[in-house]
Amino acid sequence: MNGEVVDFSLPNVGTGPDPFSLASFPKGVAFVVLFLQRDHHCTNCRKQVQSIAERIDEFHDRDAEVVSIVPEPVDQVEGWQSQYDLPYPLLAEPDATVGEAYGQPVRFGVLGDLSDFLGRMPEVAIVDRRSDPPRTASVHRGRSTFDRPEIDELLAELDTLRESG
């Protein structure tokens, strides 16, 4: 990705508009932090969405909104929402085109393409909406199921972006 932001429209089972798009956020939201998850069964993804929920106010304090995208059908993603009651958009993306557009890593070649469980790795992209057009300011592409930035790292990155204007 070269900083270009790819907008999308996906079903949202969490808070906010349904369907959801990046353009649907109010102008006052400076940053959108996209969490591209592996799949419905991923234990690390489930822990991550819960950790984010516990610290959502820290993202909001930095003029940032969080969006989690799960490459699964709506009914499976609804299960996460009913279990965790996440206070941010939780999007279902069964065809994984947003993950592809943002360069979400997939391991194991053709085998990985056949199964998100085997191949899809986590990714976090920070979209800076202060410029016109918005740009992707930061991307972390996981190399394993455990390779995810800590929340403190993401908050520090948001602080740095805010200071740089």
C-alpha positions in Angstrom: 0.0 0.0 0.0 1.3 3.4 -0.9 -0.8 5.4 1.7 -3.9 5.3 -0.5 -7.1 4.7 1.5 -9.6 2.2 0.2 -13.1 2.9 1.3 -15.6 0.0 1.6 -19.1 -0.7 2.6 -19.6 -3.7 4.9 -22.3 -5.1 7.2 -21.8 -3.8 10.8 -23.1 -5.8 13.7 -21.5 -3.5 16.3 -22.1 0.2 17.1 -22.5 2.7 14.4 -24.1 2.7 10.9 -25.0 -0.4 9.1 -23.7 -0.8 6.5 -20.5 0.8 7.5 -18.1 2.8 5.4 -15.1 5.0 6.3 -16.9 7.9 4.8 -19.7 7.4 7.3 -17.6 8.8 10.2 -18.2 12.4 11.1 -15.5 15.0 10.0 -14.3 15.4 13.7 -12.8 11.9 13.7 -9.1 12.4 12.8 -8.1 8.8 12.8 -9.6 5.4 12.1 -7.7 2.3 13.4 -8.6 -0.7 11.3 -8.1 -4.1 12.9 -8.1 -6.7 10.2 -8.7 -10.0 12.0 -7.8 -13.5 11.0 -11.0 -15.4 11.4 -14.0 -16.2 13.7 -12.1 -18.9 15.6 -8.9 -17.0 16.2 -8.3 -16.9 20.0 -5.8 -14.0 19.7 -8.3 -12.0 17.6 -10.9 -12.5 20.3 -8.6 -11.4 23.1 -7.6 -8.4 21.0 -11.1 -7.1 20.4 -11.9 -7.4 24.1 -8.7 -5.6 25.1 -9.5 -2.8 22.6 -13.0 -2.5 24.1 -11.6 -2.1 27.6 -9.4 0.8 26.4 -11.7 2.4 23.8 -11.8 5.7 25.7 -8.0 6.1 25.2 -8.6 5.8 21.4 -11.4 8.4 21.6 -9.2 10.7 23.7 -6.9 10.8 20.6 -9.6 11.6 18.1 -9.5 8.0 16.9 -12.2 5.5 16.2 -11.7 1.7 16.1 -13.1 -0.6 13.5 -12.6 -4.4 13.6 -13.1 -6.4 10.4 -13.6 -10.2 10.5 -13.4 -12.1 7.3 -16.5 -14.2 8.1 -20.3 -14.1 7.4 -22.6 -11.8 9.4 -24.0 -14.6 11.6 -20.6 -15.6 12.9 -19.5 -12.0 13.5 -22.8 -11.4 15.3 -21.7 -14.2 17.7 -18.7 -12.1 18.7 -20.9 -9.0 19.3 -23.4 -10.9 21.4 -20.6 -12.5 23.4 -18.4 -9.4 23.9 -20.7 -6.4 23.4 -18.0 -4.4 21.7 -18.5 -0.6 21.8 -17.2 0.1 18.2 -18.0 -1.1 14.7 -17.6 -4.8 14.1 -17.7 -5.6 10.4 -18.4 -8.9 8.6 -16.4 -9.4 5.4 -16.9 -12.9 4.1 -15.0 -12.4 0.8 -12.0 -10.7 2.4 -11.6 -8.0 -0.3 -10.9 -5.3 2.2 -8.1 -7.4 3.7 -6.7 -7.9 0.1 -7.1 -4.1 -0.7 -5.1 -3.2 2.5 -2.4 -5.9 1.8 -3.4 -8.2 4.7 -0.7 -10.9 4.7 -1.7 -14.5 3.8 0.8 -17.3 4.4 1.2 -20.7 2.8 0.4 -19.7 -0.8 -2.6 -21.4 -2.4 -3.3 -23.4 0.8 -3.5 -20.2 2.8 -5.8 -18.7 0.2 -8.1 -21.6 0.7 -8.4 -21.2 4.4 -8.3 -17.9 6.5 -7.7 -20.1 9.5 -4.4 -21.4 8.0 -3.2 -18.4 6.0 -4.6 -15.0 7.0 -2.5 -13.0 9.4 -3.6 -10.0 11.5 -3.1 -6.5 10.3 -3.6 -3.0 11.8 -3.9 0.1 9.6 -4.2 3.7 10.9 -6.1 5.9 8.5 -5.4 9.6 8.9 -8.5 11.5 7.9 -7.1 15.0 8.5 -5.9 15.3 4.9 -7.9 15.4 1.8 -7.9 12.7 0.6 -7.3 10.6 3.7 -4.2 8.5 3.8 -2.9 5.4 5.4 -0.4 6.7 7.9 0.7 3.4 9.5 0.4 -0.3 8.9 1.4 -3.3 10.9 1.2 -6.6 9.0 1.5 -9.6 11.2 3.9 -12.4 10.4 2.2 -14.9 12.8 -1.1 -15.2 14.7 0.7 -13.5 17.7 2.3 -10.7 15.8 0.1 -7.7 16.6 1.0 -4.3 18.0 0.2 -3.8 21.7 -2.5 -1.2 22.4 0.1 1.1 24.1 2.1 1.0 20.9 -0.9 2.0 18.8 -1.8 4.8 21.2 1.8 6.1 21.1 1.6 6.0 17.3 -1.6 8.0 17.4 0.1 10.5 19.7 3.0 10.9 17.3 0.7 11.4 14.3 -1.3 14.0 16.2 1.9 15.9 17.1 3.2 15.8 13.6 0.0 17.6 12.4 
